[in-house]
């Protein structure tokens, strides 16, 4: 089954703006991915050849799922993601 995304005109403009100047950089990649799938490209092909770096198709599908449920807010990483520090920060009082 082919994944499709439908965008409003406002969402398309906002995604194009993210592609041009989104900070942090991962937002540019995710926005470009959503735009390519919305244009009719196959998500698995976008994952393999359509981005700056090759991604697993499941990664692109998860971006699409989050975009479909949360729209633009779904492209941002959630707090607490990523590697945790090996040593917790010290309190300045001690």
C-alpha positions as CSV (number, residue, x, y, z in Angstrom):
1,X,0.0,0.0,0.0
2,X,1.4,3.4,-1.0
3,X,1.5,6.1,1.7
4,X,0.1,9.4,0.8
5,X,0.1,12.8,2.6
6,X,-2.3,15.6,1.9
7,X,-1.2,19.1,2.7
8,X,-3.0,22.4,3.0
9,X,-1.5,25.4,1.2
10,X,-0.4,26.8,4.5
11,X,1.3,23.6,5.6
12,X,3.1,23.4,2.2
13,X,4.4,26.9,2.6
14,X,5.6,26.2,6.2
15,X,7.3,22.9,5.2
16,X,9.1,24.7,2.3
17,X,10.3,27.4,4.8
18,X,11.5,24.6,7.1
19,X,13.5,23.1,4.2
20,X,15.1,26.4,3.4
21,X,16.0,27.6,6.9
22,X,14.8,25.1,9.6
23,X,16.8,25.0,12.8
24,X,17.8,22.4,14.0
25,X,19.0,20.7,10.8
26,X,16.9,17.5,11.3
27,X,13.8,19.5,10.7
28,X,15.0,20.4,7.2
29,X,15.4,16.7,6.4
30,X,12.0,15.7,7.8
31,X,10.2,18.6,6.1
32,X,11.8,17.7,2.7
33,X,10.7,14.1,3.2
34,X,7.1,15.0,3.9
35,X,7.1,17.3,0.9
36,X,8.4,14.6,-1.4
37,X,5.9,12.0,-0.3
38,X,3.1,14.7,-0.6
39,X,4.3,15.2,-4.3
40,X,3.7,11.5,-4.9
41,X,7.1,9.9,-4.5
42,X,7.2,6.5,-2.8
43,X,8.2,6.7,0.8
44,X,10.6,3.8,0.6
45,X,12.4,5.4,-2.4
46,X,12.6,8.7,-0.6
47,X,14.2,6.9,2.3
48,X,16.7,5.1,0.1
49,X,17.6,7.9,-2.4
50,X,15.7,11.1,-1.7
51,X,17.4,12.5,1.3
52,X,20.9,13.7,2.1
53,X,21.5,10.5,4.1
54,X,20.0,7.1,3.5
55,X,17.4,6.3,6.0
56,X,15.5,3.1,6.9
57,X,12.0,3.0,5.3
58,X,10.6,2.5,8.8
59,X,12.1,5.8,9.9
60,X,10.4,7.6,7.1
61,X,7.1,5.8,7.9
62,X,7.4,6.9,11.5
63,X,7.9,10.5,10.4
64,X,4.8,10.3,8.2
65,X,2.8,8.8,11.1
66,X,3.8,11.5,13.5
67,X,3.1,14.2,10.8
68,X,-0.3,12.7,10.1
69,X,-1.3,12.7,13.8
70,X,0.4,15.9,15.1
71,X,1.0,17.8,11.8
72,X,4.1,20.2,12.0
73,X,4.6,19.7,15.7
74,X,5.2,16.0,15.1
75,X,8.4,16.7,13.2
76,X,10.2,17.9,16.3
77,X,12.0,15.6,18.7
78,X,10.3,15.0,22.0
79,X,12.1,16.1,25.2
80,X,14.2,13.4,26.8
81,X,15.2,11.7,23.5
82,X,18.8,10.9,22.8
83,X,21.8,9.7,24.8
84,X,21.9,10.5,28.4
85,X,25.1,11.9,30.0
86,X,27.4,9.3,31.6
87,X,27.8,11.5,34.7
88,X,24.9,13.6,35.9
89,X,25.6,17.3,36.2
90,X,26.8,18.4,39.6
91,X,24.8,20.9,41.7
92,X,26.6,24.2,42.0
93,X,25.8,24.3,45.7
94,X,28.1,21.4,46.7
